């Protein structure tokens, strides 16, 4: 089992010194990866399904990961997730390829369609089109990551006769990890993703998602170039050896743990304790 740490750009890690110190400590402790959260804006006042109070700070994911890349050497840098349908695909290709280059191939590109209608309204993007945009943007971004003569013709993205450098550092581009528990997200992960990411799940709901992925894989085409679907989970239950074994038995290969602690000292102590108990 590999272990990641979620929320490296929010909460106490919204402070740059804390972000850097926690990132370095996680790398030294043996964590495999660090993961950002993302919301461009939040509804004010907070109302379901908004996950955070309106004044919660979310540092831009790729800005945070570039900062962390400079302070670390080997820990992987993941977005958990990027709200891809809210972006300009061509600009996002540039951002992601740049982080992949600056980190020398450590980017994990987690993506999701989004679910807060207020965000889409503030950005002037049609909420109902988010699924179609997500599917198309993945393809358009991969083309810009990898092609010597990039060209793309779609419903939302069209380009030709251009260059966007740098290309991605990783051959084929960063791994795409699709988040979400909708039917569309499961299909998207199988069709277009190297992996699938389930957020804040217990053992039962994780098993249900794994079974759903297996079911959809029987009727969904998957390129052999994507390899076996890698499953990542952020558990919303306390970690024990038994819980880890349950996740391993269902085929989960990465647990992305929620950051805990109200300040830097508490977070560093928790990182050390997790490493001592489970690594």
MARVO-833047 format. One record per residue: residue number from 1; x, y, z of N, C-alpha, C in turn. Coordinates in Angstrom, 1 decimal. Layout:
pos	nX	nY	nZ	caX	caY	caZ	cX	cY	cZ
NUM	X	Y	Z	X	Y	Z	X	Y	Z
...
This chain:
pos	nX	nY	nZ	caX	caY	caZ	cX	cY	cZ
1	0.8	-1.2	0.0	0.0	0.0	0.0	0.9	1.2	0.0
2	0.5	2.2	-0.9	1.2	3.5	-0.9	0.3	4.5	-0.2
3	1.0	5.5	0.4	0.2	6.5	1.2	0.5	7.9	0.7
4	-0.6	8.6	0.5	-0.5	10.0	0.1	-1.1	10.9	1.3
5	-0.9	12.2	1.2	-1.4	13.1	2.1	-2.3	14.2	1.4
6	-3.5	14.3	1.8	-4.4	15.2	1.1	-4.5	16.6	1.8
7	-4.7	17.6	1.0	-5.0	19.0	1.5	-3.7	19.8	1.8
8	-2.7	19.6	0.9	-1.4	20.3	1.1	-1.5	21.7	0.8
9	-2.6	22.2	0.3	-2.7	23.6	-0.1	-3.8	24.4	0.6
10	-4.4	23.8	1.7	-5.5	24.4	2.4	-5.3	24.1	3.9
11	-6.2	24.7	4.6	-6.1	24.5	6.1	-4.9	25.2	6.6
12	-4.2	24.6	7.6	-2.9	25.1	8.1	-1.9	25.2	6.9
13	-2.0	24.4	5.9	-1.0	24.4	4.8	-1.3	25.6	3.8
14	-2.3	26.4	4.1	-2.4	27.6	3.4	-1.3	28.6	3.6
15	-0.6	28.4	4.7	0.6	29.2	5.0	1.8	28.6	4.3
16	2.6	29.4	3.6	3.6	28.8	2.8	4.7	28.1	3.6
17	5.0	28.6	4.8	6.0	27.9	5.6	5.5	26.5	6.1
18	4.2	26.5	6.5	3.7	25.2	6.9	3.6	24.2	5.7
19	3.2	24.7	4.6	3.1	23.9	3.4	4.4	23.3	3.1
20	5.5	24.1	3.1	6.8	23.6	2.8	7.3	22.6	3.9
21	7.1	22.9	5.1	7.6	22.0	6.2	6.9	20.7	6.3
22	5.6	20.8	6.0	4.8	19.5	6.0	5.1	18.7	4.8
23	5.4	19.3	3.7	5.7	18.5	2.5	7.1	17.8	2.7
24	8.0	18.5	3.2	9.4	17.9	3.4	9.3	16.8	4.4
25	8.5	17.0	5.5	8.4	16.0	6.5	7.7	14.8	6.0
26	6.7	15.0	5.1	6.0	13.8	4.5	6.9	13.0	3.6
27	7.7	13.7	2.8	8.7	13.0	2.0	9.7	12.3	2.8
28	10.2	12.9	3.9	11.2	12.2	4.7	10.6	11.0	5.5
29	9.3	11.1	5.8	8.7	10.0	6.5	8.3	8.8	5.6
30	8.4	9.0	4.3	8.1	7.9	3.4	6.7	8.0	2.7
31	6.0	9.1	2.8	4.8	9.2	2.0	5.1	9.2	0.5
32	4.3	8.6	-0.2	4.5	8.5	-1.7	4.1	9.8	-2.4
33	3.1	10.5	-1.9	2.5	11.6	-2.7	1.8	12.6	-1.8
34	1.7	13.8	-2.3	1.0	14.9	-1.7	-0.1	15.4	-2.7
35	-1.2	15.8	-2.1	-2.4	16.1	-3.0	-3.0	17.4	-2.6
36	-3.4	18.2	-3.6	-4.1	19.4	-3.4	-5.6	19.2	-3.5
37	-6.3	20.2	-2.9	-7.7	20.3	-3.0	-8.0	21.5	-3.9
38	-9.2	21.7	-4.5	-9.4	22.8	-5.4	-10.9	23.3	-5.3
39	-11.1	24.6	-5.0	-12.3	25.3	-5.3	-11.9	26.7	-5.7
40	-12.3	27.2	-6.8	-11.9	28.5	-7.3	-12.6	29.6	-6.4
41	-13.9	29.3	-6.2	-14.7	30.1	-5.3	-15.6	29.2	-4.4
42	-16.1	29.7	-3.3	-17.0	29.0	-2.5	-18.3	29.8	-2.3
43	-19.5	29.1	-2.2	-20.7	29.8	-1.9	-20.7	30.5	-0.6
44	-21.3	31.7	-0.5	-21.4	32.5	0.7	-22.8	33.0	0.8
45	-23.6	32.5	1.8	-23.1	31.6	2.9	-23.0	30.1	2.5
46	-22.3	29.3	3.3	-22.1	27.9	2.9	-23.4	27.2	3.0
47	-23.7	26.4	2.0	-24.9	25.5	2.0	-24.5	24.3	1.2
48	-25.1	23.1	1.6	-24.8	21.9	0.9	-25.0	22.0	-0.6
49	-24.1	21.4	-1.4	-23.1	20.5	-1.1	-21.7	21.1	-0.9
50	-21.6	22.4	-0.6	-20.4	23.1	-0.5	-19.6	22.5	0.7
51	-18.3	22.1	0.5	-17.5	21.4	1.5	-16.8	22.2	2.5
52	-16.9	23.5	2.4	-16.0	24.3	3.3	-16.7	25.7	3.5
53	-16.3	26.4	4.6	-16.8	27.7	4.8	-16.3	28.7	3.7
54	-17.1	29.8	3.5	-16.7	30.6	2.4	-15.4	31.3	2.5
55	-14.8	31.5	3.7	-13.5	32.1	3.9	-12.4	31.1	3.9
56	-12.6	29.9	3.7	-11.6	28.9	3.7	-10.6	29.2	2.5
57	-9.3	29.1	2.8	-8.3	29.4	1.8	-7.9	28.1	1.0
58	-8.0	28.2	-0.4	-7.5	27.2	-1.2	-6.5	27.8	-2.2
59	-5.2	27.6	-1.9	-4.2	28.1	-2.8	-4.2	27.3	-4.1
60	-4.0	28.1	-5.2	-4.1	27.5	-6.6	-3.3	26.2	-6.6
61	-3.8	25.1	-7.1	-3.1	23.8	-7.0	-1.8	23.8	-7.7
62	-1.7	24.3	-8.9	-0.4	24.2	-9.6	0.6	25.2	-9.1
63	0.2	26.3	-8.5	1.1	27.2	-7.9	1.7	26.5	-6.6
64	0.8	25.9	-5.9	1.3	25.2	-4.7	2.2	24.0	-5.0
65	1.9	23.3	-6.0	2.7	22.1	-6.4	4.1	22.6	-6.9
66	4.1	23.7	-7.6	5.4	24.2	-8.1	6.3	24.6	-6.9
67	5.7	25.3	-5.9	6.3	25.7	-4.7	6.9	24.4	-4.0
68	6.1	23.4	-3.9	6.5	22.2	-3.2	7.6	21.4	-4.0
69	7.5	21.4	-5.3	8.5	20.8	-6.1	9.9	21.3	-5.8
70	9.9	22.6	-5.6	11.2	23.2	-5.3	11.8	22.8	-4.0
71	10.9	22.4	-3.1	11.4	22.1	-1.7	11.6	20.6	-1.5
72	11.2	19.8	-2.5	11.3	18.3	-2.3	12.0	17.7	-3.5
73	12.3	16.4	-3.4	13.1	15.8	-4.4	12.4	14.6	-5.1
74	11.6	13.9	-4.4	11.0	12.6	-5.0	9.6	12.4	-4.8
75	9.0	13.0	-3.8	7.6	12.8	-3.5	6.7	13.2	-4.7
76	5.7	12.4	-5.0	4.8	12.7	-6.2	3.8	13.8	-5.8
77	3.4	14.5	-6.8	2.6	15.7	-6.6	1.3	15.6	-7.3
78	0.2	15.4	-6.6	-1.1	15.1	-7.2	-2.2	16.2	-6.9
79	-3.0	16.3	-7.9	-4.2	17.2	-7.7	-5.4	16.3	-7.4
80	-6.1	16.6	-6.3	-7.1	15.7	-5.8	-8.4	16.4	-5.5
81	-9.1	17.0	-6.5	-8.8	16.9	-7.9	-8.8	18.3	-8.6
82	-8.3	18.4	-9.8	-8.5	19.6	-10.6	-9.9	19.6	-11.2
83	-10.6	20.7	-11.0	-11.9	20.9	-11.6	-11.8	21.3	-13.1
84	-11.5	20.3	-13.9	-11.1	20.5	-15.2	-12.1	21.2	-16.1
85	-13.4	21.0	-15.9	-14.4	21.6	-16.7	-14.5	23.1	-16.5
86	-13.9	23.6	-15.4	-14.0	25.0	-15.1	-12.8	25.8	-15.8
87	-11.9	25.0	-16.5	-10.7	25.6	-17.0	-10.7	25.8	-18.5
88	-9.8	26.6	-19.0	-9.5	26.6	-20.4	-8.5	25.5	-20.6
89	-8.8	24.6	-21.5	-8.0	23.4	-21.7	-6.6	23.7	-22.2
90	-6.5	24.6	-23.0	-5.2	25.0	-23.6	-4.3	25.5	-22.5
91	-4.8	26.4	-21.7	-4.0	27.0	-20.6	-3.7	25.9	-19.6
92	-4.7	25.1	-19.3	-4.4	24.0	-18.3	-3.3	23.0	-18.8
93	-3.3	22.8	-20.1	-2.2	21.9	-20.6	-0.9	22.6	-20.3
94	-0.8	23.9	-20.5	0.5	24.6	-20.2	0.8	24.5	-18.8
95	-0.1	24.7	-17.9	0.1	24.7	-16.4	0.6	23.3	-16.0
96	-0.1	22.3	-16.5	0.3	20.9	-16.0	1.6	20.5	-16.6
97	1.9	20.8	-17.9	3.2	20.4	-18.5	4.3	21.1	-17.8
98	4.1	22.4	-17.4	5.1	23.2	-16.7	5.4	22.6	-15.3
99	4.4	22.2	-14.6	4.7	21.6	-13.3	5.4	20.2	-13.4
100	4.9	19.5	-14.5	5.6	18.2	-14.7	7.1	18.4	-15.0
101	7.4	19.4	-15.8	8.8	19.7	-16.1	9.6	20.2	-14.9
102	9.0	21.1	-14.1	9.7	21.6	-13.0	9.9	20.6	-11.9
103	9.0	19.6	-11.8	9.2	18.6	-10.8	9.9	17.3	-11.4
104	10.3	17.4	-12.6	11.0	16.3	-13.3	10.1	15.0	-13.3
105	8.9	15.2	-13.7	8.0	14.0	-13.9	7.3	13.5	-12.7
106	7.0	14.4	-11.7	6.3	13.9	-10.5	4.8	14.2	-10.4
107	4.3	14.8	-11.5	2.8	15.2	-11.4	1.9	14.0	-11.6
108	0.9	14.0	-10.8	-0.3	13.1	-10.9	-1.5	14.0	-11.2
109	-2.1	13.8	-12.3	-3.1	14.8	-12.7	-4.5	14.2	-12.4
110	-5.0	14.5	-11.2	-6.3	14.1	-10.8	-7.3	15.1	-11.3
111	-8.4	14.6	-11.9	-9.4	15.5	-12.5	-10.8	15.0	-12.0
112	-11.7	16.0	-12.0	-13.1	15.8	-11.8	-14.0	16.8	-12.5
113	-15.2	16.5	-12.7	-16.1	17.4	-13.4	-16.6	18.6	-12.6
114	-16.7	18.4	-11.3	-17.2	19.5	-10.4	-18.6	19.3	-10.0
115	-19.0	19.9	-9.0	-20.4	19.7	-8.5	-21.1	21.0	-7.9
116	-20.3	22.1	-7.7	-20.9	23.3	-7.1	-21.3	24.2	-8.3
117	-22.6	24.3	-8.4	-23.2	25.1	-9.5	-22.8	26.6	-9.4
118	-22.6	27.1	-8.1	-22.2	28.5	-7.9	-20.9	28.8	-8.5
119	-20.0	27.8	-8.5	-18.6	28.0	-9.1	-18.7	28.2	-10.6
120	-19.5	27.4	-11.2	-19.7	27.4	-12.7	-20.3	28.8	-13.1
121	-21.3	29.2	-12.3	-22.0	30.5	-12.6	-21.0	31.6	-12.5
122	-20.1	31.6	-11.4	-19.2	32.7	-11.2	-18.2	32.7	-12.4
123	-17.9	31.6	-12.9	-16.9	31.5	-14.0	-17.5	31.6	-15.4
124	-18.8	31.7	-15.5	-19.5	31.8	-16.7	-19.5	30.6	-17.6
125	-19.5	29.4	-16.9	-19.4	28.1	-17.7	-20.7	27.3	-17.4
126	-21.2	26.8	-18.4	-22.5	26.0	-18.4	-22.3	24.8	-17.5
127	-23.1	24.7	-16.4	-23.0	23.6	-15.4	-23.4	22.3	-16.0
128	-24.3	22.3	-16.9	-24.8	21.1	-17.5	-23.9	20.5	-18.5
129	-22.9	21.3	-19.0	-21.9	20.8	-19.9	-20.7	20.2	-19.3
130	-20.6	20.2	-18.0	-19.3	19.8	-17.3	-18.8	18.4	-17.6
131	-19.7	17.5	-17.8	-19.2	16.1	-18.1	-18.6	16.0	-19.5
132	-19.3	16.6	-20.4	-18.8	16.6	-21.8	-17.5	17.4	-21.9
133	-17.4	18.5	-21.2	-16.2	19.3	-21.2	-15.0	18.4	-20.6
134	-15.3	17.8	-19.5	-14.3	17.0	-18.9	-13.7	15.9	-19.8
135	-14.6	15.2	-20.5	-14.1	14.2	-21.4	-13.3	14.7	-22.5
136	-13.8	15.8	-23.1	-13.1	16.4	-24.2	-11.7	17.0	-23.8
137	-11.7	17.7	-22.7	-10.5	18.4	-22.2	-9.4	17.4	-21.9
138	-9.7	16.2	-21.4	-8.6	15.3	-21.2	-7.9	14.9	-22.5
139	-8.7	14.7	-23.5	-8.1	14.4	-24.8	-7.3	15.6	-25.4
140	-7.9	16.8	-25.3	-7.2	18.0	-25.8	-5.9	18.3	-25.1
141	-5.9	18.1	-23.8	-4.7	18.3	-23.0	-3.6	17.3	-23.3
142	-4.0	16.0	-23.4	-3.0	15.0	-23.8	-2.4	15.3	-25.1
143	-3.1	15.8	-26.1	-2.6	16.1	-27.4	-1.5	17.2	-27.2
144	-1.8	18.2	-26.4	-0.8	19.3	-26.2	0.4	18.8	-25.4
145	0.2	17.9	-24.5	1.3	17.3	-23.7	2.4	16.6	-24.6
146	1.9	15.9	-25.6	2.7	14.9	-26.3	3.0	15.1	-27.7
147	2.2	15.9	-28.5	2.3	16.0	-29.9	3.3	17.0	-30.4
148	4.1	16.6	-31.4	5.0	17.5	-32.0	4.3	18.5	-32.9
149	3.1	18.1	-33.4	2.3	19.0	-34.3	0.9	18.9	-33.7
150	0.6	19.6	-32.6	-0.7	19.4	-32.0	-1.9	19.9	-32.8
151	-3.0	19.2	-32.8	-4.2	19.6	-33.5	-5.4	18.9	-32.8
152	-6.4	19.6	-32.7	-7.6	19.1	-32.0	-8.9	19.8	-32.5
153	-9.9	19.0	-32.8	-11.2	19.6	-33.2	-12.3	18.9	-32.4
154	-12.9	19.7	-31.5	-14.0	19.2	-30.7	-15.1	20.2	-30.6
155	-16.0	19.9	-29.7	-17.2	20.8	-29.4	-16.7	22.0	-28.7
156	-15.8	21.9	-27.8	-15.4	23.0	-26.9	-14.0	23.5	-27.2
157	-13.1	22.6	-27.7	-11.7	23.0	-28.0	-11.3	22.7	-29.4
158	-10.7	23.7	-30.0	-10.3	23.6	-31.4	-9.0	24.4	-31.6
159	-8.0	23.6	-32.1	-6.7	24.3	-32.3	-5.9	23.5	-33.4
160	-5.1	24.2	-34.1	-4.2	23.6	-35.1	-3.2	24.7	-35.5
161	-2.1	24.4	-36.1	-1.1	25.3	-36.5	-0.5	26.1	-35.3
162	-0.4	25.4	-34.2	0.2	26.1	-33.0	1.3	25.2	-32.3
163	2.0	25.7	-31.4	2.9	24.9	-30.6	2.7	25.4	-29.1
164	2.8	24.4	-28.2	2.7	24.7	-26.8	3.8	24.0	-26.1
165	4.8	24.7	-25.7	6.0	24.1	-25.0	6.1	24.7	-23.7
166	6.6	23.9	-22.7	7.2	22.6	-22.9	6.1	21.5	-23.0
167	6.5	20.4	-23.7	5.7	19.2	-23.6	5.8	18.6	-22.2
168	5.0	17.7	-21.8	5.1	17.0	-20.5	6.4	16.3	-20.4
169	6.9	16.3	-19.2	8.2	15.6	-18.9	8.0	14.1	-19.0
170	6.9	13.6	-18.5	6.6	12.1	-18.5	6.2	11.7	-19.9
171	6.7	10.6	-20.3	6.4	10.0	-21.6	4.9	9.7	-21.6
172	4.2	10.3	-22.6	2.7	10.1	-22.6	2.0	11.1	-21.7
173	2.7	11.9	-21.0	2.1	12.8	-20.1	1.8	12.3	-18.7
174	1.5	13.1	-17.7	1.2	12.7	-16.4	0.1	11.7	-16.3
175	0.1	10.7	-15.4	-1.0	9.8	-15.2	-2.3	10.7	-14.9
176	-3.4	10.3	-15.6	-4.7	11.0	-15.3	-5.5	10.1	-14.4
177	-5.9	10.7	-13.3	-6.6	10.0	-12.2	-8.0	10.6	-12.1
178	-9.0	9.9	-12.4	-10.4	10.4	-12.5	-11.1	10.2	-11.1
179	-11.6	11.3	-10.6	-12.4	11.3	-9.3	-13.8	11.3	-9.6
180	-14.6	10.7	-8.6	-16.0	10.8	-8.6	-16.7	9.4	-8.5
181	-17.9	9.4	-8.0	-18.6	8.1	-7.8	-19.9	8.1	-8.6
182	-20.0	8.9	-9.6	-21.1	8.8	-10.5	-20.9	7.8	-11.6
183	-21.9	7.3	-12.3	-21.7	6.4	-13.4	-20.8	7.0	-14.5
184	-21.0	8.3	-14.7	-20.1	9.0	-15.7	-18.7	9.0	-15.3
185	-18.4	9.2	-14.0	-17.0	9.2	-13.5	-16.4	7.8	-13.6
186	-17.2	6.7	-13.3	-16.6	5.4	-13.5	-16.3	5.1	-14.9
187	-17.2	5.4	-15.8	-16.9	5.2	-17.3	-15.7	6.0	-17.7
188	-15.6	7.3	-17.2	-14.5	8.1	-17.6	-13.2	7.6	-17.1
189	-13.2	7.1	-15.9	-11.9	6.5	-15.4	-11.5	5.3	-16.2
190	-12.4	4.5	-16.7	-12.0	3.3	-17.4	-11.6	3.7	-18.9
191	-12.3	4.6	-19.5	-12.0	5.0	-20.8	-10.7	5.9	-21.0
192	-10.5	6.7	-20.0	-9.5	7.8	-20.2	-8.5	7.9	-19.1
193	-8.6	7.2	-18.0	-7.8	7.3	-16.8	-6.8	6.2	-16.6
194	-5.7	6.6	-16.0	-4.8	5.6	-15.5	-5.3	5.1	-14.1
195	-6.1	5.9	-13.5	-6.6	5.5	-12.2	-7.9	6.2	-11.9
196	-8.5	5.7	-10.7	-9.7	6.3	-10.2	-9.5	6.6	-8.8
197	-10.1	7.7	-8.3	-10.0	8.3	-7.0	-11.3	8.5	-6.3
198	-11.5	7.8	-5.2	-12.7	7.9	-4.4	-12.4	8.7	-3.1
199	-13.1	9.8	-2.9	-12.8	10.7	-1.8	-13.8	10.5	-0.6
200	-13.2	10.4	0.6	-13.9	10.3	1.9	-14.9	9.1	1.9
201	-14.4	7.9	1.6	-15.2	6.7	1.6	-14.9	5.8	2.8
202	-15.9	5.0	3.2	-15.6	4.0	4.2	-15.3	2.7	3.4
203	-15.1	1.6	4.1	-14.8	0.3	3.5	-16.0	-0.1	2.6
204	-17.2	0.0	3.1	-18.3	-0.5	2.4	-18.6	0.3	1.1
205	-18.5	1.6	1.2	-18.7	2.4	0.0	-17.6	2.3	-1.0
206	-16.4	2.0	-0.5	-15.2	1.8	-1.4	-15.4	0.5	-2.1
207	-15.9	-0.5	-1.4	-16.1	-1.8	-2.1	-17.2	-1.7	-3.2
208	-18.2	-0.9	-2.9	-19.3	-0.7	-3.9	-18.8	0.0	-5.1
209	-17.9	1.0	-4.9	-17.3	1.7	-6.1	-16.4	0.7	-6.9
210	-15.6	-0.1	-6.2	-14.7	-1.1	-6.9	-15.6	-2.0	-7.7
211	-16.7	-2.5	-7.1	-17.5	-3.4	-7.9	-18.2	-2.7	-9.1
212	-18.5	-1.4	-8.9	-19.1	-0.7	-10.0	-18.1	-0.5	-11.1
213	-16.8	-0.2	-10.8	-15.8	-0.1	-11.8	-15.6	-1.4	-12.5
214	-15.7	-2.5	-11.8	-15.5	-3.8	-12.5	-16.7	-4.0	-13.5
215	-17.9	-3.7	-13.0	-19.1	-3.8	-13.9	-19.0	-3.0	-15.1
216	-18.6	-1.7	-15.0	-18.5	-0.8	-16.1	-17.4	-1.2	-17.1
217	-16.3	-1.8	-16.5	-15.2	-2.2	-17.3	-15.6	-3.3	-18.3
218	-16.7	-4.1	-18.0	-17.1	-5.1	-18.9	-17.8	-4.6	-20.2
219	-18.2	-3.3	-20.1	-18.9	-2.8	-21.3	-18.3	-1.5	-21.8
220	-17.1	-1.2	-21.3	-16.5	0.1	-21.6	-15.1	-0.2	-22.2
221	-14.8	0.3	-23.4	-13.5	0.1	-24.0	-12.4	0.8	-23.2
222	-11.2	0.2	-23.1	-10.1	0.8	-22.4	-8.8	0.5	-23.2
223	-8.1	1.5	-23.5	-6.8	1.4	-24.2	-5.8	0.6	-23.4
224	-5.1	-0.3	-24.1	-4.1	-1.1	-23.4	-2.9	-0.1	-22.9
225	-2.8	1.0	-23.6	-1.8	2.0	-23.2	-2.0	2.5	-21.8
226	-3.2	2.5	-21.3	-3.5	3.0	-20.0	-3.1	2.0	-18.8
227	-2.9	0.8	-19.2	-2.5	-0.2	-18.2	-3.7	-0.5	-17.3
228	-3.4	-1.2	-16.2	-4.4	-1.6	-15.2	-4.9	-0.4	-14.5
229	-6.2	-0.3	-14.2	-6.7	0.8	-13.5	-6.3	0.8	-12.0
230	-5.6	1.9	-11.6	-5.1	2.0	-10.3	-6.1	2.7	-9.4
231	-6.4	2.2	-8.2	-7.5	2.7	-7.4	-6.9	3.4	-6.2
232	-7.3	4.6	-6.0	-6.9	5.4	-4.8	-8.1	5.8	-4.0
233	-8.0	5.8	-2.7	-9.1	6.1	-1.8	-8.6	7.1	-0.7
234	-9.4	8.1	-0.4	-9.3	8.8	0.8	-10.3	8.3	1.8
235	-9.8	7.5	2.8	-10.7	6.9	3.8	-11.3	8.0	4.8
236	-12.5	7.8	5.1	-13.1	8.7	6.2	-13.3	8.0	7.5
237	-12.5	7.0	7.7	-12.5	6.2	8.9	-11.1	6.1	9.5
238	-11.0	5.9	10.8	-9.6	5.8	11.3	-8.8	4.7	10.7
239	-7.5	4.9	10.6	-6.6	3.9	9.9	-6.2	2.9	11.0
240	-6.3	1.6	10.6	-5.8	0.5	11.4	-5.2	-0.5	10.5
241	-4.4	-1.4	11.0	-3.8	-2.5	10.2	-5.0	-3.3	9.5
242	-6.0	-3.5	10.2	-7.2	-4.2	9.7	-7.8	-3.5	8.5
243	-8.0	-2.2	8.7	-8.6	-1.3	7.7	-7.8	-1.3	6.4
244	-6.5	-1.2	6.6	-5.5	-1.2	5.5	-5.6	-2.5	4.7
245	-5.7	-3.6	5.5	-5.8	-4.9	4.8	-7.1	-5.1	4.0
246	-8.2	-4.5	4.6	-9.5	-4.5	3.9	-9.4	-3.8	2.5
247	-8.8	-2.6	2.6	-8.6	-1.9	1.3	-7.7	-2.6	0.3
248	-6.6	-3.2	0.8	-5.7	-4.0	0.0	-6.4	-5.1	-0.7
249	-7.3	-5.8	0.1	-8.0	-7.0	-0.4	-8.9	-6.7	-1.5
250	-9.5	-5.4	-1.5	-10.4	-5.0	-2.6	-9.7	-4.4	-3.8
251	-8.4	-4.3	-3.7	-7.6	-3.9	-4.9	-7.2	-2.4	-4.8
252	-7.3	-1.8	-3.7	-6.9	-0.4	-3.5	-5.3	-0.4	-3.4
253	-4.7	0.5	-4.2	-3.2	0.5	-4.1	-2.7	1.8	-3.5
254	-3.5	2.8	-3.2	-3.1	4.0	-2.6	-4.2	4.6	-1.7
255	-3.8	4.9	-0.4	-4.7	5.6	0.5	-4.1	7.0	0.7
256	-5.0	8.0	0.3	-4.6	9.4	0.4	-5.3	9.9	1.7
257	-4.5	10.1	2.7	-5.0	10.4	4.0	-5.3	11.9	4.2
258	-6.5	12.2	4.8	-6.8	13.6	5.1	-5.8	14.1	6.1
259	-5.3	15.4	5.8	-4.4	16.0	6.8	-5.2	16.2	8.1
260	-4.6	16.0	9.2	-5.2	16.2	10.5	-4.2	17.1	11.3
261	-4.8	17.8	12.3	-4.1	18.8	13.1	-4.5	20.2	12.7
262	-4.6	21.0	13.8	-5.0	22.4	13.6	-3.8	23.3	13.4
263	-2.6	22.8	13.5	-1.4	23.7	13.3	-0.3	22.8	12.8
264	0.8	23.4	12.5	2.0	22.7	12.0	2.5	21.7	12.9
265	2.6	22.0	14.2	3.2	21.0	15.1	2.3	19.7	15.2
266	1.0	19.9	15.2	0.1	18.7	15.3	0.2	17.9	14.0
267	0.3	18.6	12.8	0.4	17.9	11.6	1.7	17.1	11.5
268	2.8	17.7	11.9	4.1	17.0	11.9	4.1	15.8	12.8
269	3.5	15.9	14.0	3.4	14.8	14.9	2.6	13.7	14.3
270	1.5	14.0	13.6	0.6	13.0	13.0	1.4	12.3	11.8
271	2.1	13.0	11.1	2.9	12.4	10.0	3.9	11.4	10.6
272	4.6	11.8	11.6	5.5	10.9	12.3	4.8	9.6	12.8
273	3.6	9.8	13.4	2.9	8.7	14.0	2.4	7.7	12.9
274	1.9	8.3	11.8	1.5	7.4	10.7	2.6	6.6	10.2
275	3.7	7.2	10.0	4.9	6.5	9.5	5.3	5.4	10.5
276	5.3	5.7	11.7	5.8	4.8	12.8	4.8	3.6	12.8
277	3.5	3.8	12.6	2.5	2.8	12.8	2.3	1.9	11.6
278	2.5	2.5	10.3	2.1	1.8	9.1	3.1	1.7	8.0
279	4.2	2.4	8.1	5.2	2.3	7.0	6.2	1.2	7.3
